[in-house]
Amino acid sequence: MQNIFIGRQAIFDREMATYAYELLYRESSSGGVIVTDGDMATSSVMLNAFVEIGLENVVGSHLAFINLTRNFFKDEPYIPFEKDQVVLEILEDIKVDQQLVETVAKLSADGYCIALDDYAFESHWDPLLLHVNIIKVEVPAVDRQSIESQVKQLRQYDVKLLAEKIETEEEHQFYLDLGFDLFQGYYFSRPQIIQGKRLAENQLVILQLLACLNDPKITVADLERIIAQDAALSYKILRHINSAAVALPRKLDRIGEAVVYLGLQQIRTWANLIVLSRTGDKPQELLYSALVRACMCGQLIERGGCGDPLMAYTAGLLSALDLLLGSPLETIMQELPVSDEIKCAIMQHEGIIGGAISCALAYEQQQWEGAAFAGLDSATISEIFVNSSHQAFSLTTLMVE
């Protein structure tokens, strides 16, 4: 059992009733935190709140504000929790472009509550104002001489205004008089640390699960068999699906029932979150390199029109397990439930998929003379590598599409 921590800071309404809690990444009971990887921090907060500790034990019946990095907003992400449980916060350092605007608009249309974090009235946020529900105004960054007119401009949008980082009674009263709806800051409460225990999953089982989720022929029975190998993973899935947050009419006690109810997409999302959140002791660059390799293998097969891109993607991802697990690839392959074709492609670079892995490795190692594949010209392969690099950056949380 391992101690886990999550920060929780209350958000109040105009009557000083608790409206919600913002959930924060924390590494210890002292509240210390050094975030070098935003994706890992976001994944850890999600898992700790929703699976490890249980959202009902963290926020009760209140909303949970969760900070999301750009990667969580890319490629129309699958959000693995109920719409009425959370507020999705767009962090202030996220670049606003057309892709982000379209994704936020879709999430909003689907019924998710969206908040802009640390808003300081910069014009680059304007394209998002029609699609968000809450604007968190950063009090220390505000010019009080212009705030009244700026707030009037925001009133044309159907949004709640939240004054954050309030530290004095005078600040609270000022924003209360301006008509702000919600309030947050050290003046009201400092973040509390919620502590729980984590059951450690078998990392190999998690990676076996990811491999099977990439298989278009996967069955519920296959998933149930793999998940059942790991008591911790089984417990977490059953705990989540039987929680008050999901609110099923009856309790489920079989993994197979849980898989059917949650669906492959949600099981895949949770497995990806677990893998990402558990790579904290490995350089994030290793996970990125593994994903570039996987994406490139899939795209080479697709552009070459010579096989199954999903199978090639899986082989590329599995070929990097020695990097992610720190174990010899030969040992890992003996334990993974994959076909002999995949194993030969990974270990001996045999067949068309083995050729894709060989080409991806050549690019990875900058050995350009070996970067050839199935009649594709060098310009096409270079384009595939660039596309794979971009795709890998956005797939640190959603590895398969």
Secondary structure per residue as TSV (DSSP state, phi and psi in degrees):
chain	resnum	aa	ss	phi	psi
A	1	M	-	360.0	138.9
A	2	Q	E	-123.8	138.0
A	3	N	E	-70.3	138.0
A	4	I	E	-129.1	155.6
A	5	F	E	-137.9	150.3
A	6	I	E	-146.9	136.6
A	7	G	E	-86.7	147.5
A	8	R	E	-141.0	119.2
A	9	Q	E	-120.0	129.9
A	10	A	E	-73.5	147.7
A	11	I	E	-120.0	129.9
A	12	F	E	-112.0	154.5
A	13	D	E	-92.6	-171.2
A	14	R	T	-67.8	-22.9
A	15	E	T	-94.5	9.5
A	16	M	S	65.9	25.1
A	17	A	-	-88.2	145.7
A	18	T	E	-66.7	123.1
A	19	Y	E	-96.3	-40.2
A	20	A	E	-164.3	177.4
A	21	Y	E	-129.3	136.2
A	22	E	E	-88.2	131.2
A	23	L	E	-96.0	134.1
A	24	L	E	-128.6	144.8
A	25	Y	E	-72.4	129.5
A	26	R	-	-138.0	145.9
A	27	E	S	-104.6	-13.6
A	28	S	S	-156.2	172.8
A	29	S	T	-70.8	-17.1
A	30	S	T	-80.1	-9.2
A	31	G	-	87.1	4.2
A	32	G	-	-67.3	143.4
A	33	V	-	-155.9	132.1
A	34	I	-	-127.7	104.7
A	35	V	-	-94.9	109.6
A	36	T	S	-104.0	-13.4
A	37	D	-	-136.0	101.7
A	38	G	H	-63.4	-37.3
A	39	D	H	-63.3	-44.6
A	40	M	H	-62.4	-41.8
A	41	A	H	-63.1	-44.7
A	42	T	H	-62.9	-43.9
A	43	S	H	-61.6	-41.3
A	44	S	H	-64.1	-42.0
A	45	V	H	-61.0	-45.4
A	46	M	H	-59.6	-49.4
A	47	L	H	-66.0	-45.2
A	48	N	I	-62.7	-39.4
A	49	A	I	-77.3	-44.0
A	50	F	I	-91.5	-27.6
A	51	V	I	-117.1	-51.7
A	52	E	I	-71.5	-56.3
A	53	I	S	-90.3	-37.1
A	54	G	-	99.8	123.8
A	55	L	H	-59.6	-35.8
A	56	E	H	-63.9	-25.3
A	57	N	H	-86.3	-11.4
A	58	V	H	-99.3	-45.3
A	59	V	H	-123.1	-2.2
A	60	G	T	63.4	-128.4
A	61	S	T	-93.7	4.8
A	62	H	S	-85.4	164.9
A	63	L	E	-70.3	154.7
A	64	A	E	-116.7	119.1
A	65	F	E	-85.0	128.3
A	66	I	E	-126.8	125.6
A	67	N	E	-75.1	129.5
A	68	L	E	-120.3	137.3
A	69	T	-	-81.1	174.7
A	70	R	G	-59.7	-38.2
A	71	N	G	-59.0	-28.7
A	72	F	G	-77.5	-11.9
A	73	F	G	-105.4	-0.5
A	74	K	T	-90.3	154.7
A	75	D	T	57.2	37.2
A	76	E	S	47.4	68.5
A	77	P	-	-65.5	152.1
A	78	Y	-	-85.8	123.2
A	79	I	-	-97.2	117.2
A	80	P	-	-87.6	40.9
A	81	F	S	-154.4	167.4
A	82	E	-	-70.9	146.4
A	83	K	T	-61.6	-34.6
A	84	D	T	-86.3	7.4
A	85	Q	T	-97.1	-26.3
A	86	V	E	-132.6	158.2
A	87	V	E	-118.8	123.1
A	88	L	E	-88.6	116.0
A	89	E	E	-94.8	127.3
A	90	I	E	-88.3	114.3
A	91	L	-	-66.9	153.3
A	92	E	T	-68.7	-19.1
A	93	D	T	-94.3	9.3
A	94	I	S	-80.3	130.9
A	95	K	-	-72.4	130.4
A	96	V	-	-89.5	115.1
A	97	D	-	-137.7	-178.7
A	98	Q	H	-62.3	-38.2
A	99	Q	H	-62.6	-43.7
A	100	L	H	-64.0	-45.0
A	101	V	H	-59.3	-44.8
A	102	E	H	-65.4	-39.8
A	103	T	H	-67.4	-44.3
A	104	V	H	-63.3	-41.1
A	105	A	H	-60.2	-41.1
A	106	K	H	-67.4	-44.6
A	107	L	H	-60.7	-41.6
A	108	S	H	-64.1	-44.2
A	109	A	H	-64.1	-28.8
A	110	D	T	-78.5	-5.2
A	111	G	T	104.6	6.7
A	112	Y	-	-81.3	144.6
A	113	C	E	-87.5	126.1
A	114	I	E	-117.9	137.5
A	115	A	E	-125.2	143.3
A	116	L	E	-92.5	127.4
A	117	D	E	-95.6	146.6
A	118	D	E	51.5	44.7
A	119	Y	E	-71.8	129.7
A	120	A	-	-129.7	30.5
A	121	F	-	65.7	28.9
A	122	E	-	-78.7	144.3
A	123	S	G	-69.2	-21.2
A	124	H	G	-67.3	-15.0
A	125	W	G	-83.0	-11.4
A	126	D	G	-52.6	-41.2
A	127	P	G	-62.9	-16.9
A	128	L	G	-94.2	-12.7
A	129	L	T	-63.7	-27.1
A	130	L	T	-75.5	-13.5
A	131	H	T	-115.0	-3.0
A	132	V	-	-103.1	160.7
A	133	N	S	-108.5	-26.6
A	134	I	E	-136.7	134.6
A	135	I	E	-116.3	119.6
A	136	K	E	-95.0	106.1
A	137	V	E	-85.7	125.3
A	138	E	E	-82.0	106.4
A	139	V	G	-56.7	-47.3
A	140	P	G	-62.6	-21.9
A	141	A	G	-91.4	-1.4
A	142	V	-	-90.3	138.7
A	143	D	-	-90.2	110.0
A	144	R	H	-63.2	-26.0
A	145	Q	H	-69.4	-23.9
A	146	S	H	-111.8	-5.2
A	147	I	H	-62.8	-36.7
A	148	E	H	-63.6	-44.1
A	149	S	H	-69.6	-35.1
A	150	Q	H	-66.7	-39.5
A	151	V	H	-64.9	-38.6
A	152	K	H	-59.7	-37.8
A	153	Q	H	-65.6	-35.9
A	154	L	H	-71.0	-22.5
A	155	R	T	-66.6	-14.0
A	156	Q	T	-74.0	-12.1
A	157	Y	S	-103.1	150.4
A	158	D	S	-85.2	76.4
A	159	V	-	-134.9	154.0
A	160	K	E	-90.3	143.4
A	161	L	E	-105.0	128.5
A	162	L	E	-118.2	122.2
A	163	A	E	-90.1	115.8
A	164	E	E	-111.6	158.5
A	165	K	S	66.4	37.6
A	166	I	-	-78.6	131.5
A	167	E	-	-124.1	-6.7
A	168	T	S	-137.1	160.6
A	169	E	H	-63.5	-36.7
A	170	E	H	-63.1	-42.0
A	171	E	H	-63.9	-42.2
A	172	H	H	-59.7	-46.4
A	173	Q	H	-65.9	-37.7
A	174	F	H	-60.1	-48.3
A	175	Y	H	-77.6	-26.1
A	176	L	H	-64.4	-44.7
A	177	D	H	-65.7	-28.8
A	178	L	T	-75.2	-9.3
A	179	G	T	93.8	16.4
A	180	F	-	-62.3	148.8
A	181	D	-	-93.6	-33.5
A	182	L	E	-134.9	156.3
A	183	F	E	-143.6	142.9
A	184	Q	-	-152.2	141.7
A	185	G	S	158.2	173.7
A	186	Y	T	-64.3	-23.6
A	187	Y	T	-60.3	-36.0
A	188	F	T	-89.6	-48.5
A	189	S	-	-168.5	142.8
A	190	R	-	-85.2	159.0
A	191	P	-	-58.1	133.4
A	192	Q	E	-92.1	150.2
A	193	I	E	-102.5	119.8
A	194	I	E	-98.4	130.0
A	195	Q	E	-115.1	143.5
A	196	G	E	-146.7	-173.0
A	197	K	E	-118.1	139.6
A	198	R	E	-108.1	127.7
A	199	L	-	-81.5	124.4
A	200	A	-	-75.2	129.8
A	201	E	-	-83.2	157.1
A	202	N	-	-76.8	112.5
A	203	Q	H	-59.9	-34.4
A	204	L	H	-66.7	-37.4
A	205	V	H	-63.3	-41.6
A	206	I	H	-60.6	-42.6
A	207	L	H	-72.0	-32.7
A	208	Q	H	-62.4	-40.7
A	209	L	H	-62.3	-43.7
A	210	L	H	-61.6	-40.3
A	211	A	H	-61.9	-44.3
A	212	C	H	-68.7	-34.3
A	213	L	H	-67.6	-17.8
A	214	N	T	-85.2	-7.4
A	215	D	-	-88.4	116.9
A	216	P	T	-63.8	-15.8
A	217	K	T	-95.9	9.5
A	218	I	-	-60.9	142.8
A	219	T	-	-118.3	164.1
A	220	V	H	-60.8	-38.1
A	221	A	H	-62.6	-39.1
A	222	D	H	-62.1	-47.1
A	223	L	H	-62.6	-43.6
A	224	E	H	-60.8	-40.8
A	225	R	H	-63.3	-42.7
A	226	I	H	-70.3	-47.2
A	227	I	H	-62.3	-36.4
A	228	A	T	-65.5	-16.6
A	229	Q	T	-69.6	-19.7
A	230	D	-	-121.5	108.0
A	231	A	H	-61.4	-37.5
A	232	A	H	-66.1	-45.0
A	233	L	H	-65.2	-42.3
A	234	S	H	-59.6	-44.8
A	235	Y	H	-60.6	-43.2
A	236	K	H	-67.2	-40.7
A	237	I	H	-66.0	-45.7
A	238	L	H	-67.1	-37.6
A	239	R	H	-63.5	-43.6
A	240	H	H	-62.9	-47.6
A	241	I	H	-71.9	-23.6
A	242	N	T	-96.6	8.3
A	243	S	S	-77.6	163.0
A	244	A	T	-62.6	-26.6
A	245	A	T	-64.5	-36.9
A	246	V	T	-82.6	-35.2
A	247	A	-	57.4	55.8
A	248	L	-	-73.7	153.0
A	249	P	S	-68.9	-22.3
A	250	R	S	-144.5	160.1
A	251	K	-	-78.8	136.0
A	252	L	-	-99.7	135.3
A	253	D	-	-124.3	7.4
A	254	R	-	-121.6	137.7
A	255	I	H	-58.7	-38.8
A	256	G	H	-59.1	-41.4
A	257	E	H	-63.9	-40.9
A	258	A	H	-63.9	-41.3
A	259	V	H	-63.2	-43.6
A	260	V	H	-62.0	-43.0
A	261	Y	H	-69.4	-48.4
A	262	L	H	-70.8	-36.3
A	263	G	H	87.2	158.0
A	264	L	H	-61.1	-37.3
A	265	Q	H	-64.6	-42.8
A	266	Q	H	-72.6	-39.5
A	267	I	H	-59.7	-42.6
A	268	R	H	-61.1	-43.1
A	269	T	H	-63.2	-45.4
A	270	W	H	-64.4	-40.5
A	271	A	H	-61.8	-41.5
A	272	N	H	-63.3	-42.4
A	273	L	H	-61.4	-41.5
A	274	I	H	-63.4	-45.9
A	275	V	H	-61.0	-46.9
A	276	L	H	-63.5	-43.1
A	277	S	H	-71.6	-17.8
A	278	R	T	-95.0	4.7
A	279	T	-	-96.1	16.9
A	280	G	T	-62.1	-26.7
A	281	D	T	-88.9	1.1
A	282	K	S	-115.4	145.9
A	283	P	-	-58.4	134.7
A	284	Q	H	-58.7	-25.3
A	285	E	H	-62.6	-29.0
A	286	L	H	-66.2	-43.3
A	287	L	H	-64.6	-42.1
A	288	Y	H	-60.3	-45.3
A	289	S	H	-61.8	-40.1
A	290	A	H	-62.5	-40.1
A	291	L	H	-72.6	-35.8
A	292	V	H	-60.2	-45.0
A	293	R	H	-60.8	-45.9
A	294	A	H	-63.6	-47.5
A	295	C	H	-62.0	-40.0
A	296	M	H	-66.6	-40.9
A	297	C	H	-61.1	-44.7
A	298	G	H	-62.8	-42.2
A	299	Q	H	-72.8	-33.6
A	300	L	H	-62.2	-45.3
A	301	I	H	-64.8	-40.9
A	302	E	H	-66.0	-47.5
A	303	R	H	-69.6	-30.7
A	304	G	H	-79.0	-14.8
A	305	G	T	59.9	40.5
A	306	C	S	-131.5	27.1
A	307	G	S	164.3	-163.8
A	308	D	-	-96.3	109.6
A	309	P	H	-59.7	-35.2
A	310	L	H	-67.0	-40.4
A	311	M	H	-65.2	-39.9
A	312	A	H	-66.1	-40.1
A	313	Y	H	-58.9	-47.2
A	314	T	H	-59.3	-45.6
A	315	A	H	-62.1	-42.1
A	316	G	H	-61.9	-42.6
A	317	L	H	-64.3	-46.4
A	318	L	H	-67.2	-27.6
A	319	S	T	-68.0	-12.6
A	320	A	T	-103.3	8.7
A	321	L	H	-65.1	-26.5
A	322	D	H	-64.3	-33.2
A	323	L	H	-68.9	-43.7
A	324	L	H	-77.6	-32.4
A	325	L	H	-100.7	-15.4
A	326	G	-	70.0	27.3
A	327	S	S	-125.5	156.2
A	328	P	-	-60.7	140.5
A	329	L	H	-62.8	-34.6
A	330	E	H	-59.7	-42.6
A	331	T	H	-66.1	-42.7
A	332	I	H	-64.2	-42.5
A	333	M	H	-63.6	-29.1
A	334	Q	H	-67.2	-23.1
A	335	E	H	-98.4	-16.7
A	336	L	S	-85.8	136.9
A	337	P	-	-84.3	67.1
A	338	V	-	-121.7	162.8
A	339	S	-	-68.8	160.9
A	340	D	H	-62.3	-32.0
A	341	E	H	-60.1	-45.4
A	342	I	H	-66.6	-43.2
A	343	K	H	-61.8	-42.9
A	344	C	H	-66.8	-37.0
A	345	A	H	-63.1	-40.3
A	346	I	H	-74.5	-45.3
A	347	M	H	-84.6	-40.5
A	348	Q	H	-112.3	0.3
A	349	H	-	56.5	39.7
A	350	E	-	-87.7	153.2
A	351	G	H	75.1	-177.2
A	352	I	H	-67.6	-36.3
A	353	I	H	-70.6	-38.7
A	354	G	H	-60.2	-36.0
A	355	G	H	-64.7	-37.3
A	356	A	H	-65.7	-42.8
A	357	I	H	-61.8	-43.2
A	358	S	H	-60.8	-41.9
A	359	C	H	-65.5	-43.9
A	360	A	H	-63.4	-40.1
A	361	L	H	-65.1	-37.4
A	362	A	H	-62.0	-43.0
A	363	Y	H	-65.4	-41.5
A	364	E	H	-59.8	-38.0
A	365	Q	T	-95.8	4.9
A	366	Q	T	58.2	36.2
A	367	Q	-	-100.6	79.0
A	368	W	G	-62.6	-28.4
A	369	E	G	-67.0	-21.8
A	370	G	G	-95.9	2.6
A	371	A	-	-88.8	73.8
A	372	A	-	-131.4	149.1
A	373	F	B	-158.2	123.4
A	374	A	T	41.7	41.2
A	375	G	T	82.0	-1.3
A	376	L	B	-72.6	139.4
A	377	D	-	-78.7	166.5
A	378	S	H	-63.2	-33.3
A	379	A	H	-66.2	-40.8
A	380	T	H	-66.1	-43.1
A	381	I	H	-63.9	-39.7
A	382	S	H	-62.8	-41.7
A	383	E	H	-61.9	-41.8
A	384	I	H	-62.6	-41.2
A	385	F	H	-62.4	-44.5
A	386	V	H	-63.0	-45.3
A	387	N	H	-61.2	-40.1
A	388	S	H	-65.7	-37.5
A	389	S	H	-63.0	-43.8
A	390	H	H	-65.7	-43.4
A	391	Q	H	-64.5	-41.6
A	392	A	H	-61.9	-37.0
A	393	F	H	-63.0	-34.0
A	394	S	H	-89.4	-9.6
A	395	L	T	-101.1	14.6
A	396	T	S	-63.9	-16.7
A	397	T	S	-116.3	-22.2
A	398	L	-	-130.5	90.1
A	399	M	-	-77.1	-20.4
A	400	V	-	-123.7	136.6
A	401	E	-	-148.3	360.0
